[in-house]
């Protein structure tokens, strides 16, 4: 019964335009979440990403101004860190707010998540984002299209 339910969920998502080819980690996470007693390691409460054009950079405590013209992306993430399973008593829910800059929105969000999660989940230091894909499913909408 469980496998049938899971397969139906995948089919429904694929009918909505999601693609799981080459996305084994996404399928594994879906399976883990479907198991009784699953407890997420954290909850995303809020996030913000902005890209700006930095025209100057301040060095030496703000005394020296260096002209430049580059894009900078900053991400802010607010998480509820839940701690490892079985450690609810010694590691209760903690809200964490982190900010990081990166080379584009994915890099900035990844850096902010790493800042928030690495202290409580040290094994994640060995994990890195090596490949990702953003697909536009609705070519008719052009820049207003949503992605998965």
N, C-alpha and C positions, 0 to 999 in steps of 0.2 A: 504493500500500500504506500509506504513512504517513497519508494523509488518512482511509482506511478505519479504521485503528487508532485515530486521534484521535476520529473520530465515534463509534466503539464505546465509547470511554472516556467521552465526554460522555453517551451514552445510559445507560450503567451508573450514572453518578453521578446522573442525573435519576431513574432507577428507585429510587435510594436516597433520593430526596427533595430533592436539590439542584436549584436553579433557576438557569438562566443567562440568562434574559430580563432585559435591562438590566444585564448583568454582563460587558460586553465585555472589561474589563481582566482578569477572571479567565480568560476563554478565551485571551486573548493570553499570559498567563503560562503557562498549560498548554501552549500551542504552543511557546513559547520553551524550556520545560523538556524538551520531547520532541525537540528538535534535538540531533544528535550534537555533542559538545564543549561543551554548555551548562555553565556554571560559575555557581552561585548567588553573588550578591554578599555574602551573609552567611548564617549558619545560626543559627536560634533554639536556644539551648542550654537556657534555662530562663526562666520568667517567673512573677510573682506579682502579684496585684491584691487590694487590700483597701480596704474602705470603712469609715470610722469616723466617729463623731460628735465633732467638736471642740467642747469646751465652753469652752475659754479659748484666747486667742492671746497670745503674749508679744511685746512691743515693746521697743525700746530695750535690746537685748542681754539681755533676760530680766528687766529691772527692773520693767517695767510690765505688769500682767495686765489684759487686756480680756475681759470675759465675752462669750460668744457661744454659739450653738447651731446649728451647720451641719455638713452631711455633707461629708467630704473623702475623695476616692478617690486612692490612691497605687498606682503600678505600678512594678515592678522588672523590667527585662529584662536577660538575659545573652546576648550575641551573640558569635559568632565572625565577625569581620570579615575577609573574604577579599581585599579590594582589587580594583581594576579588572582585567579580563582582560588578560593579557600583562604584568602588573606583579608577578607572583608573587615574583620575585627581589628587587625593591626594596620591595615592600609585602607581607611575609609575613602569615600568619594571626595575628590579634591578638584576644584575648578582651577584651570590653568589658562593663562592668556599669554600668547607668544607672538612676536613680530619678527619677520625676516625679509631680507631683500634677496632677489634672485634674477637670473637671466630669463625673464618671461614669467607668466603666471604659474605654470606647473612647477618650475624650479623654486619660486618663492614660497608657494604653499608647501612643497616638500620640505624646504628648509625650516619653515615654522613648525611643521608637524614633528620633524626630527628634534627640534629644541624642546618641544613639549614632552615627547614620548621617550626619548633616550634615557633620561634620568630614572624613570620608573620601570622601563623595559630595556635594560642594557643589551640583550641579545639582538635587538633591532639595529644596533650599530653595524652589524654584519650584513644587513639587508640594504640594497640600493635599487633605486628606480632606474632601470636600464632601457626600457622601451615603453612607449605609450602611443596611443593613436586617438585622435579626435576625428570623428566622422560626422559630416553634415548629412542628415537623413532627408532633408527637405530642400532640394535645390531651388525650388520655386521661390522660397522666401529669401534667398540670398543672405544678406547680413543679419536678417531677423530670425534665421533658422536656429533651432535648438539642436543640441548634440547629446549623445549618450556616452 
